Amino acid sequence: MVKVLSFLLLATTLLADTLELPLRSIESMRRLLQEDPAKRHKVEIEGTVLFVYSKHSAIILHDGTGSCWVGTSSPLNENIKYGSKVRVTGQTYIHSSYLANIEEATAEFLGEGSIPEPRVASAEDLFAQWIDTQWIQIEALIVGTEEDGLAFTLVLDIAGKIFKADVPLAPDAAQRAAVLMQRRVLFTGVAGTVVNDSRQMTDRHFLIPSFDQIIPIETKTSEVLPPFRKIANLLQSDNSLNDVSRVVGTITQVQKGGFYLRDETASTFVYAAGDDIFPAGSRVEVEGFATVAPFRPILRAGRVRLIDKGEKPTALLLKGGLEIQPKLHNALVTIDCEFLAVREGSQETVLQCRRGNTYFEAWLPKFDRILNELKPRDTLRLTGVYEVTTTHPIPRIEWANGFKINLAGPDAISIVKRAPWWTLNRLLWALGIAVAAISLILVWTNLLRKRVAIQTKIISRQVEHSAIKDERQRIARELHDTLEQDLTGLSMQLENALDEIGELNEPANRSLSLVHRMLQRSRLEAHASVSDLRNPQLLMRPMAEAMKESLEEKARETGVHLDFLVEGEPRVLRSTTQNHFLRIAREALNNAHRHGKASRVHCLLAYTEEGVTLKFEDNGSGFDTSLPTPAGHFGLTGMRERANKIHARFSLNSSPGNGTKIEVHMPYTSPEAGIRERKLP
C-alpha cells in the first residue's frame, strides 16, 4: 500500500510538472527539488501557521505532510497568526536554505486551523535532516536571555550544548522568561537550520510561537526547603549538579545576564534574569543549581529573594606585587595601575594595563566617554571583579597564569595621576628632531660647498670651452682659406690635364687619374676636418649623441635607412679617440652607400665592462675580401689606421651578395681610452 501511495504521489508530481500545475504539498515539493534543486516550481498549498515573523513578512507553514519557511512578497494580513489556516501561492527556492522553501508568496487567510501534534525529538535528533522546519517537542534547560529588537531570545542548554530559541516579542516577555530561568522545561516549536553560503548546516535554532508552548518540568517550590550552602562549599562531594542549594550573600557587581555574589567564604557569578536583578550592595538569598565553571562553580538562579538593600560594597585593595591569587576569583577588588593602550572587541572595550612587571587587561562594556579622556601612561584606579585566567586547555588552579578585571562601566575607572608630558617617546622625538636638524644643516653646508665647487668647475670649463671653440673656429677658417682651397685648385688643374692628355699617353693618364683620386680623397678629408672643427659636439656632448646625429644627417643625404642603437652605460672617452670612432662610423656608412649600394645599415655602439665596441652591418653588394684593394680606394685603409691609432681591434667580414660587417673593439685598458672617473648621466 505504501509503495502504491508513493507511486501515485510521484506520478501526480510528474504530471503537475509536465502540465505546469502548481504543487499541492510540502512533501512533494521537497521530493521534487531533491532531484533538480535549481528548477523552480509553482506551489499552491493550504496549511496551518506555526510561527509568524511579522517584521520579516514570513511564516512557518505546516500542511500535514511537512513544514517549510514561506517568505511573502507583501506584508502579512493582520489576521494571520499562530494557528491560522492559510492558502499560500508562490514558487519554490533552495538557493539559500537547507531544504526547499517558498518565496515571493501571497498568504490568503482562510480561518482557524488545527495545530498538529508535535514530534518528540531527542538530543540525538538535533542535527538530523528530517528535523528541519518540523514541529517538535524537546526537553531543555533555560540558562539565559537576549533581546535584539526582532524577537525575545532564550538561551537553551540541550544535552550540554547551547542553542538559541526565538519567541515573538510581548510586553511581559522578560517577566515570563524570569520565571523559567534555570528551569528544565519541555517546549514545542519549529526547528530551524543555520546554513552558510554553500547551504551547509552550521547550527540549529528554534522558533517558539509563545511562552505558552514552554512547560516547566520541575516545580519552582518544594515543601522541603533546599539546604543553605556557602559559596566555597558548592559542588563538593556531598552535592551535585541536580541538587538545589540556597546561598545568602551580598551583590558586589551587576552585569548582563546576572550578578556577582559574595559571602564570607568566597565570591561567584549568579545567572539571573528579570526582576531577580537587584543593585550592588543588596543582601539576597539565591535558590538555584550550582554548575561547573573554570576555577569556581557558579549558580543558575531559580529564585532570588531580597533580604535588604545595603550600601555600596567595599572592594579589596590589591597592594604590592600582583602575583596570581586564585582565591580572589570573582571577588570585587581595587587596583592602581598604569594605562598602556585600548583595543576594541566585538561587544566590549579592553584596557591594557601594567603594574610593575605585571601586565593584565580590564574589560568593560563599550563606552566612549571615559576612553576619550585616557592617555597612555595615566595612572588609573580600577574597581571590578578579579577573574583568574589560563592559557592551558584545562583550567586547573596550578595552571592559572594570568588575570583580568571585569568592570561594570566607566564609573569603575578613575584617573589618579596624569602621565608626565615629557615621556620617553617625546624625549626621543625631541632628540631625534634636534639631531635631524643639525644633520640637515651639516648636509646642507656640505652640499652647498660641493655645489659651489661644481659651479666653479662648470664656469672654468665653459671659459675653457669658449677659448677652445674660438681657436677651433680660427683653425677651421685658416684651413678653409688655404689648404681646402689649394686642394680644390689642384684638383681642377689635374682634371684639365687629364682632358688634354686624354688617351695619348695611357700610362701617364692612369698615374694622373690615381693622383686625382688621392687628391679628391684628401680634399674630402680636409673638408670633414674643417666641419669637425666648426662643430663642437664632440667636446660638449657624449659620443653616442654626436655619432647618431652625424650618421642620421649622412643617411638623409644618401637615402640609406639607418638603425642606430646604443647598449650599456656610456663612458666619456678622450676627445681624439671619440673623433676616430666617429670618423670610422661615417666612413663605413659612406662606403656602404658609395660602393655597396646598400639601402639599409645597422649600427650598434656598445659599452661593456671591458671596452667600447662599434658594429656596422649593411645589406649592400659586398665584396671579396681576399682580393687587393683597388687603386684609389682608401676607406678601409683609413679605418684600419684609425683603429690602430687607438689600439683597437678592427675586423671585416664581407662576401659578394651578402653585405659587409665591420667591428671595432677598443678595451678600456687602451692608453688612448682616457676614461674619466665620472660616468655620463
ZAMARGU-4260 file (C-alpha; in steps of 0.2 Angstrom, whole numbers, plus 5000, padded with zeros to 4 digits):
<rodrens>
0) 5000/5000/5000 | 5014/5012/5004 | 5023/5009/4988 | 5006/5012/4979 | 5004/5029/4988
5) 5022/5034/4984 | 5020/5029/4966 | 5004/5039/4965 | 5012/5054/4973 | 5027/5054/4961
10) 5015/5052/4947 | 5005/5066/4952 | 5021/5077/4954 | 5027/5072/4937 | 5010/5076/4929
15) 5009/5093/4938 | 5027/5097/4932 | 5023/5092/4914 | 5007/5102/4914 | 5015/5116/4924
20) 5002/5114/4938 | 5006/5120/4955 | 5012/5108/4968 | 5000/5105/4982 | 5010/5098/4996
25) 5026/5102/5005 | 5032/5084/5004 | 5030/5083/4985 | 5039/5100/4983 | 5054/5094/4993
30) 5055/5077/4985 | 5054/5085/4968 | 5068/5098/4972 | 5080/5084/4978 | 5080/5078/4960
35) 5083/5096/4952 | 5087/5109/4965 | 5090/5123/4953 | 5072/5121/4945 | 5058/5132/4952
40) 5041/5126/4953 | 5024/5135/4956 | 5015/5130/4973 | 4998/5132/4980 | 4997/5124/4997
45) 4985/5125/5011 | 4991/5123/5029 | 4992/5129/5047 | 5004/5143/5053 | 5016/5138/5066
50) 5026/5154/5068 | 5025/5172/5062 | 5039/5183/5058 | 5029/5199/5055 | 5044/5210/5053
55) 5051/5198/5040 | 5034/5195/5032 | 5037/5177/5034 | 5028/5162/5042 | 5032/5143/5045
60) 5018/5133/5036 | 5013/5115/5041 | 5001/5106/5029 | 5000/5089/5036 | 5015/5082/5026
65) 5028/5093/5032 | 5033/5111/5036 | 5043/5124/5027 | 5048/5143/5028 | 5037/5154/5017
70) 5043/5172/5013 | 5029/5183/5007 | 5031/5197/4994 | 5020/5209/5004 | 5016/5212/5022
75) 5005/5199/5031 | 4987/5200/5034 | 4984/5206/5052 | 4973/5191/5055 | 4987/5178/5051
80) 4994/5172/5067 | 4999/5156/5076 | 4986/5143/5072 | 4978/5152/5057 | 4973/5142/5041
85) 4980/5150/5025 | 4982/5146/5007 | 5000/5150/5001 | 5003/5154/4982 | 5021/5156/4977
90) 5036/5147/4970 | 5050/5136/4977 | 5068/5141/4980 | 5083/5132/4988 | 5097/5143/4984
95) 5100/5150/5002 | 5091/5137/5013 | 5095/5119/5019 | 5079/5112/5011 | 5067/5118/4999
100) 5056/5133/5004 | 5043/5145/4996 | 5047/5163/4992 | 5038/5178/4983 | 5022/5171/4990
105) 5005/5178/4994 | 4996/5171/5010 | 4977/5171/5010 | 4968/5170/5027 | 4956/5155/5027
110) 4951/5155/5046 | 4956/5145/5061 | 4967/5129/5058 | 4971/5114/5068 | 4988/5113/5077
115) 4997/5097/5073 | 5004/5085/5086 | 5022/5089/5089 | 5035/5075/5085 | 5045/5071/5101
120) 5064/5074/5097 | 5079/5069/5107 | 5097/5076/5109 | 5102/5063/5095 | 5089/5070/5083
125) 5096/5088/5084 | 5106/5088/5069 | 5096/5075/5059 | 5090/5081/5042 | 5071/5077/5045
130) 5070/5089/5059 | 5072/5105/5048 | 5057/5117/5050 | 5047/5102/5059 | 5035/5104/5073
135) 5044/5096/5088 | 5044/5094/5106 | 5061/5093/5116 | 5067/5095/5134 | 5080/5109/5138
140) 5087/5120/5152 | 5084/5138/5150 | 5100/5147/5155 | 5099/5165/5149 | 5090/5178/5138
145) 5094/5190/5124 | 5084/5204/5116 | 5088/5211/5098 | 5073/5220/5094 | 5066/5207/5082
150) 5062/5193/5095 | 5065/5188/5113 | 5078/5175/5113 | 5080/5162/5125 | 5097/5153/5128
155) 5094/5134/5130 | 5106/5120/5136 | 5101/5104/5127 | 5112/5089/5132 | 5126/5101/5137
160) 5126/5111/5120 | 5120/5129/5119 | 5106/5134/5107 | 5095/5149/5104 | 5076/5150/5103
165) 5066/5165/5097 | 5049/5169/5105 | 5039/5184/5097 | 5041/5200/5107 | 5027/5203/5120
170) 5026/5216/5134 | 5028/5203/5148 | 5041/5193/5139 | 5055/5197/5152 | 5044/5193/5167
175) 5039/5176/5159 | 5057/5172/5155 | 5062/5176/5173 | 5050/5163/5180 | 5058/5150/5168
180) 5076/5154/5171 | 5087/5140/5176 | 5072/5128/5175 | 5071/5112/5165 | 5057/5113/5153
185) 5048/5104/5139 | 5045/5116/5124 | 5036/5114/5107 | 5042/5124/5092 | 5049/5124/5075
190) 5067/5118/5072 | 5077/5129/5061 | 5093/5127/5052 | 5108/5139/5051 | 5117/5137/5034
195) 5132/5145/5026 | 5134/5151/5008 | 5136/5133/5002 | 5120/5128/5010 | 5130/5118/5023
200) 5122/5116/5040 | 5132/5126/5054 | 5120/5126/5068 | 5102/5124/5074 | 5090/5137/5081
205) 5072/5136/5087 | 5056/5146/5084 | 5043/5145/5098 | 5026/5153/5095 | 5024/5159/5113
210) 5028/5156/5131 | 5013/5145/5132 | 5022/5132/5122 | 5036/5131/5136 | 5031/5120/5151
215) 5042/5118/5166 | 5046/5100/5171 | 5050/5104/5189 | 5040/5115/5201 | 5048/5131/5207
220) 5044/5127/5225 | 5045/5112/5236 | 5038/5108/5253 | 5056/5104/5259 | 5067/5120/5258
225) 5084/5116/5250 | 5099/5117/5262 | 5110/5133/5264 | 5127/5132/5257 | 5142/5143/5257
230) 5150/5148/5241 | 5166/5139/5245 | 5156/5123/5248 | 5146/5122/5231 | 5149/5106/5221
235) 5159/5097/5235 | 5157/5079/5236 | 5141/5079/5246 | 5130/5088/5232 | 5129/5088/5213
240) 5123/5097/5198 | 5105/5091/5201 | 5104/5097/5219 | 5096/5114/5223 | 5105/5125/5235
245) 5102/5141/5244 | 5116/5154/5246 | 5115/5170/5256 | 5127/5184/5251 | 5130/5202/5245
250) 5129/5208/5227 | 5145/5216/5223 | 5143/5220/5204 | 5129/5218/5192 | 5132/5214/5173
255) 5122/5207/5158 | 5114/5190/5162 | 5116/5191/5181 | 5127/5197/5196 | 5142/5193/5206
260) 5138/5187/5224 | 5150/5187/5239 | 5148/5179/5256 | 5161/5177/5270 | 5170/5162/5261
265) 5171/5167/5243 | 5163/5175/5228 | 5154/5168/5212 | 5144/5173/5197 | 5125/5170/5198
270) 5115/5169/5182 | 5098/5178/5184 | 5085/5187/5174 | 5071/5199/5175 | 5065/5205/5192
275) 5078/5194/5201 | 5092/5208/5197 | 5095/5220/5212 | 5108/5234/5214 | 5125/5231/5220
280) 5126/5231/5239 | 5109/5222/5241 | 5109/5207/5253 | 5100/5192/5244 | 5095/5174/5246
285) 5098/5164/5230 | 5090/5147/5227 | 5096/5138/5212 | 5108/5125/5204 | 5126/5125/5205
290) 5135/5121/5189 | 5153/5119/5184 | 5164/5134/5178 | 5183/5137/5177 | 5191/5139/5194
295) 5175/5140/5204 | 5157/5134/5202 | 5143/5146/5198 | 5125/5147/5202 | 5110/5147/5190
300) 5096/5155/5200 | 5079/5149/5200 | 5074/5162/5213 | 5082/5177/5221 | 5074/5185/5236
305) 5079/5202/5243 | 5084/5202/5261 | 5089/5221/5262 | 5097/5234/5252 | 5114/5240/5259
310) 5127/5252/5255 | 5139/5251/5240 | 5150/5236/5243 | 5168/5238/5248 | 5182/5232/5237
315) 5198/5223/5242 | 5213/5235/5238 | 5227/5225/5230 | 5244/5231/5236 | 5262/5226/5232
320) 5265/5213/5219 | 5252/5206/5208 | 5255/5188/5209 | 5241/5176/5204 | 5228/5174/5218
325) 5215/5160/5213 | 5206/5163/5230 | 5201/5180/5223 | 5192/5173/5208 | 5176/5183/5206
330) 5180/5194/5220 | 5177/5213/5220 | 5195/5222/5220 | 5203/5239/5218 | 5219/5240/5209
335) 5231/5255/5204 | 5239/5253/5188 | 5247/5261/5173 | 5236/5263/5157 | 5245/5257/5141
340) 5233/5256/5127 | 5215/5251/5122 | 5208/5238/5110 | 5190/5236/5104 | 5182/5219/5105
345) 5165/5214/5097 | 5155/5218/5112 | 5167/5225/5124 | 5181/5238/5126 | 5198/5231/5133
350) 5210/5242/5143 | 5228/5235/5143 | 5237/5240/5159 | 5253/5237/5169 | 5258/5237/5187
355) 5277/5234/5189 | 5282/5220/5178 | 5264/5213/5178 | 5253/5215/5163 | 5234/5212/5163
360) 5218/5218/5154 | 5202/5226/5161 | 5186/5223/5152 | 5170/5234/5151 | 5155/5236/5140
365) 5158/5248/5125 | 5159/5266/5132 | 5167/5281/5124 | 5166/5294/5137 | 5180/5289/5149
370) 5191/5282/5135 | 5192/5299/5126 | 5200/5306/5142 | 5213/5292/5145 | 5231/5295/5139
375) 5244/5282/5138 | 5254/5281/5155 | 5240/5288/5165 | 5239/5281/5182 | 5222/5273/5184
380) 5212/5266/5199 | 5201/5252/5193 | 5187/5244/5203 | 5180/5227/5196 | 5179/5209/5198
385) 5195/5199/5198 | 5195/5184/5186 | 5209/5171/5185 | 5214/5166/5168 | 5224/5152/5160
390) 5231/5148/5143 | 5231/5129/5147 | 5216/5119/5139 | 5211/5113/5157 | 5208/5127/5170
395) 5217/5119/5185 | 5222/5130/5199 | 5240/5126/5197 | 5239/5131/5179 | 5232/5148/5182
400) 5245/5161/5174 | 5235/5177/5172 | 5220/5188/5177 | 5209/5201/5171 | 5197/5214/5179
405) 5179/5214/5174 | 5172/5232/5175 | 5154/5237/5177 | 5156/5253/5167 | 5166/5269/5165
410) 5162/5274/5183 | 5173/5260/5189 | 5188/5270/5181 | 5196/5285/5190 | 5212/5294/5184
415) 5224/5295/5199 | 5238/5304/5190 | 5240/5311/5173 | 5255/5304/5163 | 5270/5316/5163
420) 5271/5327/5147 | 5290/5323/5145 | 5288/5304/5141 | 5302/5294/5135 | 5294/5294/5117
425) 5293/5313/5117 | 5311/5315/5124 | 5317/5303/5110 | 5307/5313/5097 | 5314/5329/5103
430) 5332/5322/5102 | 5328/5315/5086 | 5322/5331/5079 | 5337/5341/5086 | 5349/5328/5078
435) 5340/5328/5062 | 5341/5347/5061 | 5359/5348/5065 | 5362/5334/5052 | 5352/5344/5040
440) 5362/5359/5042 | 5378/5349/5040 | 5372/5341/5025 | 5366/5357/5018 | 5383/5366/5021
445) 5392/5351/5013 | 5380/5351/4998 | 5382/5370/4996 | 5401/5368/4997 | 5400/5354/4984
450) 5388/5365/4973 | 5400/5380/4974 | 5414/5369/4968 | 5404/5361/4954 | 5399/5378/4948
455) 5417/5384/4949 | 5422/5369/4938 | 5407/5372/4926 | 5412/5391/4924 | 5430/5386/4922
460) 5425/5373/4909 | 5414/5385/4900 | 5428/5398/4899 | 5440/5384/4893 | 5427/5378/4880
465) 5424/5395/4874 | 5443/5398/4871 | 5444/5381/4863 | 5429/5384/4852 | 5437/5401/4846
470) 5453/5393/4842 | 5445/5379/4833 | 5435/5391/4823 | 5451/5401/4819 | 5460/5385/4813
475) 5445/5380/4803 | 5445/5397/4794 | 5463/5395/4790 | 5461/5378/4784 | 5447/5383/4773
480) 5455/5398/4766 | 5472/5389/4762 | 5473/5370/4762 | 5455/5366/4756 | 5455/5380/4743
485) 5473/5374/4737 | 5467/5356/4736 | 5452/5361/4726 | 5463/5371/4714 | 5475/5357/4711
490) 5460/5345/4708 | 5454/5357/4695 | 5471/5358/4687 | 5473/5339/4686 | 5456/5337/4678
495) 5461/5350/4664 | 5477/5340/4662 | 5468/5324/4660 | 5457/5331/4647 | 5472/5337/4637
500) 5482/5321/4638 | 5466/5310/4635 | 5471/5294/4628 | 5488/5300/4620 | 5498/5293/4634
505) 5489/5279/4643 | 5502/5276/4657 | 5503/5295/4662 | 5484/5295/4661 | 5482/5281/4674
510) 5495/5289/4685 | 5487/5306/4684 | 5470/5298/4687 | 5476/5290/4703 | 5484/5306/4709
515) 5467/5315/4705 | 5458/5302/4716 | 5470/5304/4730 | 5468/5322/4729 | 5449/5321/4730
520) 5451/5310/4745 | 5462/5322/4754 | 5450/5336/4749 | 5436/5327/4757 | 5446/5323/4772
525) 5451/5341/4774 | 5433/5346/4772 | 5427/5334/4785 | 5441/5340/4797 | 5435/5358/4794
530) 5417/5353/4798 | 5423/5344/4814 | 5432/5359/4819 | 5417/5370/4816 | 5405/5358/4826
535) 5410/5357/4844 | 5398/5342/4848 | 5412/5330/4852 | 5418/5342/4866 | 5401/5346/4873
540) 5391/5330/4870 | 5393/5312/4873 | 5400/5302/4858 | 5384/5292/4856 | 5373/5308/4853
545) 5386/5315/4841 | 5388/5299/4831 | 5369/5297/4830 | 5367/5315/4824 | 5381/5314/4811
550) 5376/5297/4804 | 5357/5302/4803 | 5362/5318/4793 | 5373/5307/4781 | 5359/5294/4780
555) 5346/5308/4775 | 5358/5314/4762 | 5361/5297/4754 | 5344/5290/4756 | 5350/5275/4767
560) 5339/5268/4781 | 5349/5269/4797 | 5346/5258/4813 | 5356/5266/4827 | 5357/5258/4844
565) 5367/5261/4860 | 5369/5247/4873 | 5376/5249/4890 | 5381/5264/4901 | 5390/5277/4890
570) 5408/5282/4896 | 5417/5298/4892 | 5432/5294/4881 | 5447/5305/4876 | 5441/5318/4863
575) 5453/5312/4849 | 5448/5294/4852 | 5429/5299/4851 | 5434/5308/4834 | 5442/5292/4827
580) 5426/5282/4832 | 5415/5295/4824 | 5426/5295/4808 | 5426/5276/4806 | 5407/5276/4808
585) 5405/5289/4794 | 5417/5281/4783 | 5408/5264/4785 | 5391/5272/4781 | 5399/5281/4766
590) 5407/5265/4759 | 5390/5256/4761 | 5382/5269/4751 | 5395/5273/4738 | 5402/5255/4735
595) 5390/5243/4742 | 5374/5252/4736 | 5366/5247/4752 | 5348/5253/4756 | 5349/5248/4775
600) 5363/5250/4788 | 5363/5244/4806 | 5375/5252/4818 | 5377/5247/4836 | 5388/5256/4849
605) 5390/5245/4864 | 5398/5250/4881 | 5403/5234/4890 | 5413/5231/4906 | 5429/5228/4896
610) 5428/5241/4882 | 5419/5250/4868 | 5413/5241/4853 | 5406/5248/4836 | 5397/5236/4825
615) 5392/5241/4807 | 5382/5230/4796 | 5374/5234/4779 | 5364/5224/4766 | 5374/5230/4751
620) 5383/5220/4737 | 5398/5216/4747 | 5415/5211/4740 | 5428/5198/4740 | 5440/5202/4755
625) 5454/5191/4748 | 5456/5202/4733 | 5468/5218/4734 | 5460/5235/4737 | 5458/5244/4721
630) 5469/5259/4717 | 5462/5275/4724 | 5451/5267/4737 | 5457/5272/4754 | 5441/5270/4765
635) 5445/5253/4773 | 5464/5258/4774 | 5459/5274/4784 | 5448/5264/4795 | 5461/5252/4800
640) 5474/5266/4803 | 5462/5275/4814 | 5458/5259/4824 | 5477/5256/4826 | 5480/5273/4832
645) 5468/5270/4847 | 5474/5252/4850 | 5458/5245/4844 | 5454/5228/4835 | 5447/5230/4818
650) 5438/5216/4809 | 5430/5215/4792 | 5418/5201/4786 | 5411/5203/4768 | 5407/5192/4753
655) 5399/5196/4736 | 5380/5197/4738 | 5380/5196/4757 | 5383/5214/4763 | 5398/5219/4774
660) 5401/5218/4793 | 5413/5229/4802 | 5418/5228/4820 | 5430/5239/4830 | 5433/5235/4848
665) 5444/5246/4860 | 5447/5240/4878 | 5447/5252/4892 | 5465/5247/4895 | 5470/5256/4879
670) 5481/5271/4883 | 5470/5281/4871 | 5454/5277/4880 | 5456/5291/4893 | 5442/5286/4903
675) 5436/5299/4915 | 5430/5294/4933 | 5413/5302/4931 | 5401/5292/4920 | 5389/5301/4909
680) 5372/5304/4917
</rodrens>
